[in-house]
Amino acid sequence: MSLWTPELLTGQPKSVGLLRNFVGGEFVASGSTFAKVSPVTGEQIFDVCEADESAVDAAVQAARAALKGPWGRLSEQERAVVLRRVADGLERRFEDLVAAEVGDTGKSISQARTLDIPRGAANFRAFADFATTAATESYTTVLPDGRRALNYAVRKPVGVVAIVVPWNLPLLLLTWKVAPALACGNAVVVKPSEETPASATVLAEVMAEAGVPAGVFNLVHGFGPSSAGEYLTRHPGVDAITFTGESATGTAIAKVAADRVKSVSFELGGKNAGLIFADADLDAAVEGSVRSVFTNGGQVCLCTERLYVERPIFTEFAERLAQRASELTYGWPADEATMNMPLISKQHRDKVLSYYDLARSEGAEVLTGGGLPSFGDARDGGCYVQPTVVTGLRQDARATTEEIFGPICHIAPFDTEDEAYALANDSDYGLAATVWTRDVGRAHRAGPALDVGIVWINTWFLRDLRTPFGGMKLSGVGREGGTHSLSFYSEPTNVCIEL
Ligand code: NAD
């Protein structure tokens, strides 16, 4: 019987499926398992095999062996054919992936169908294209003594890449790393979040179905410290680590990686600002802010948690945003009209609720939300919180400086353009910012003025996969996307020929 039943959409499956690790082309069980529960109902939906140190070692050895096998001898074009087969396979398994992703996260079926799963397949096609069309560097050299040379760089795989990802956009963030790593000829060992083991397991099935050679893609389930995440990142057979998650976890992984000077790519946390100028299209700014604050339950690294609004429109904007937040519909994930989703776990819900309380104790005025919804059905066992809008906090309050990662934003007024940039930049983080204005000059000034990796003007979360993606300060190290990903997942060797 398939593990990926539509019952997962309800968070109340009739049986609890077993999710196994995928090592050297085989699904393998392990001695100990942990329970994965539905964030919608709190009921257990999977037993997940936790990879111990020897299972992680076997996965790294399998990846190393695969590099020496047929995979290591394929051309970029041949690898691209394999990647496109994986994309086709993901599309064939579309409904299984929707069930897996919605089951794990409780996100709405409409979001999984329009964002998470299609982007997973698109990542494989995009990186098949980038890797087969990217140029390499070449220089003709003329020395003062008249000698001449031709230099050109060849790209080689880095080797075995450890991929450690979070739970908020599980398939999308995972494939964003697996696709370029494989396009560049590496073998990978993937560690999805303990909260979202399911869609990565479907991806392993698709890899096998698509004929990806054994050992090229390996999957180990488990937790971070003293579990699969730590065993993998500190394994001496790993050549590079790509990680998306909390900044504090990035620090822990950086320390382990330093021992063997492994190359690292880190996409970390954010405390993103949205700037609403008085000349903005107010309807668009309100609706855009509803999306940027509340999409995916506020659990997107790019979500806005700090809104700064030019004083003449501050009161109207705040009232309208609070009104819209209070109208966001609760529903079961399978209902297309559902807007709100639960937080990923009770632990995360408690953390977000503690920030609601902290904001109040720091002097916030709560315009809407601030507590728990009540359903009178099985969802009362889930991890829902109310979408929340607050004002009145100091710029240095903990609730306005620390990443909450839930459906909450604080709104504060500003008076000048320079003040708006200064407030936005007054953060330890530097991932993304959103600016709403009709002034074309200001739209162009914002990018250079804001200390973040991505500035959106009159939009949010609109991504071109070729563009650089990543953060400054505590938000990350390096950039992903297009040629930036190819650079991380390849080692260039320069060839110098005297002519
Ligand atoms: P997390 O850091 O707790 O966990 C991420 C992954 O790391 C999980 O697979 C976890 O098991 C593993 N892990 C934890 N400790 C580890 C350790 N010591 N060694 C090795 N692996 C370890 O993050 P999370 O709670 O899953 O995700 C939410 C965070 O991710 C937020 O801070 C959010 O901003 C961030 N995020 C950033 C981006 C981005 O692109 N910048 C995208 C999505 C999420």
Residues whose N, C-alpha, C, O or C-beta is under 5 A from the ligand:
A	BS01	NAD	V164 V165 P166 W167 K191 P192 S193 E194 G222 F223 G224 P225 G229 E230 T233 T244 G245 E246 S247 T249 A252 E267 L268 G269 G270 C301 S475
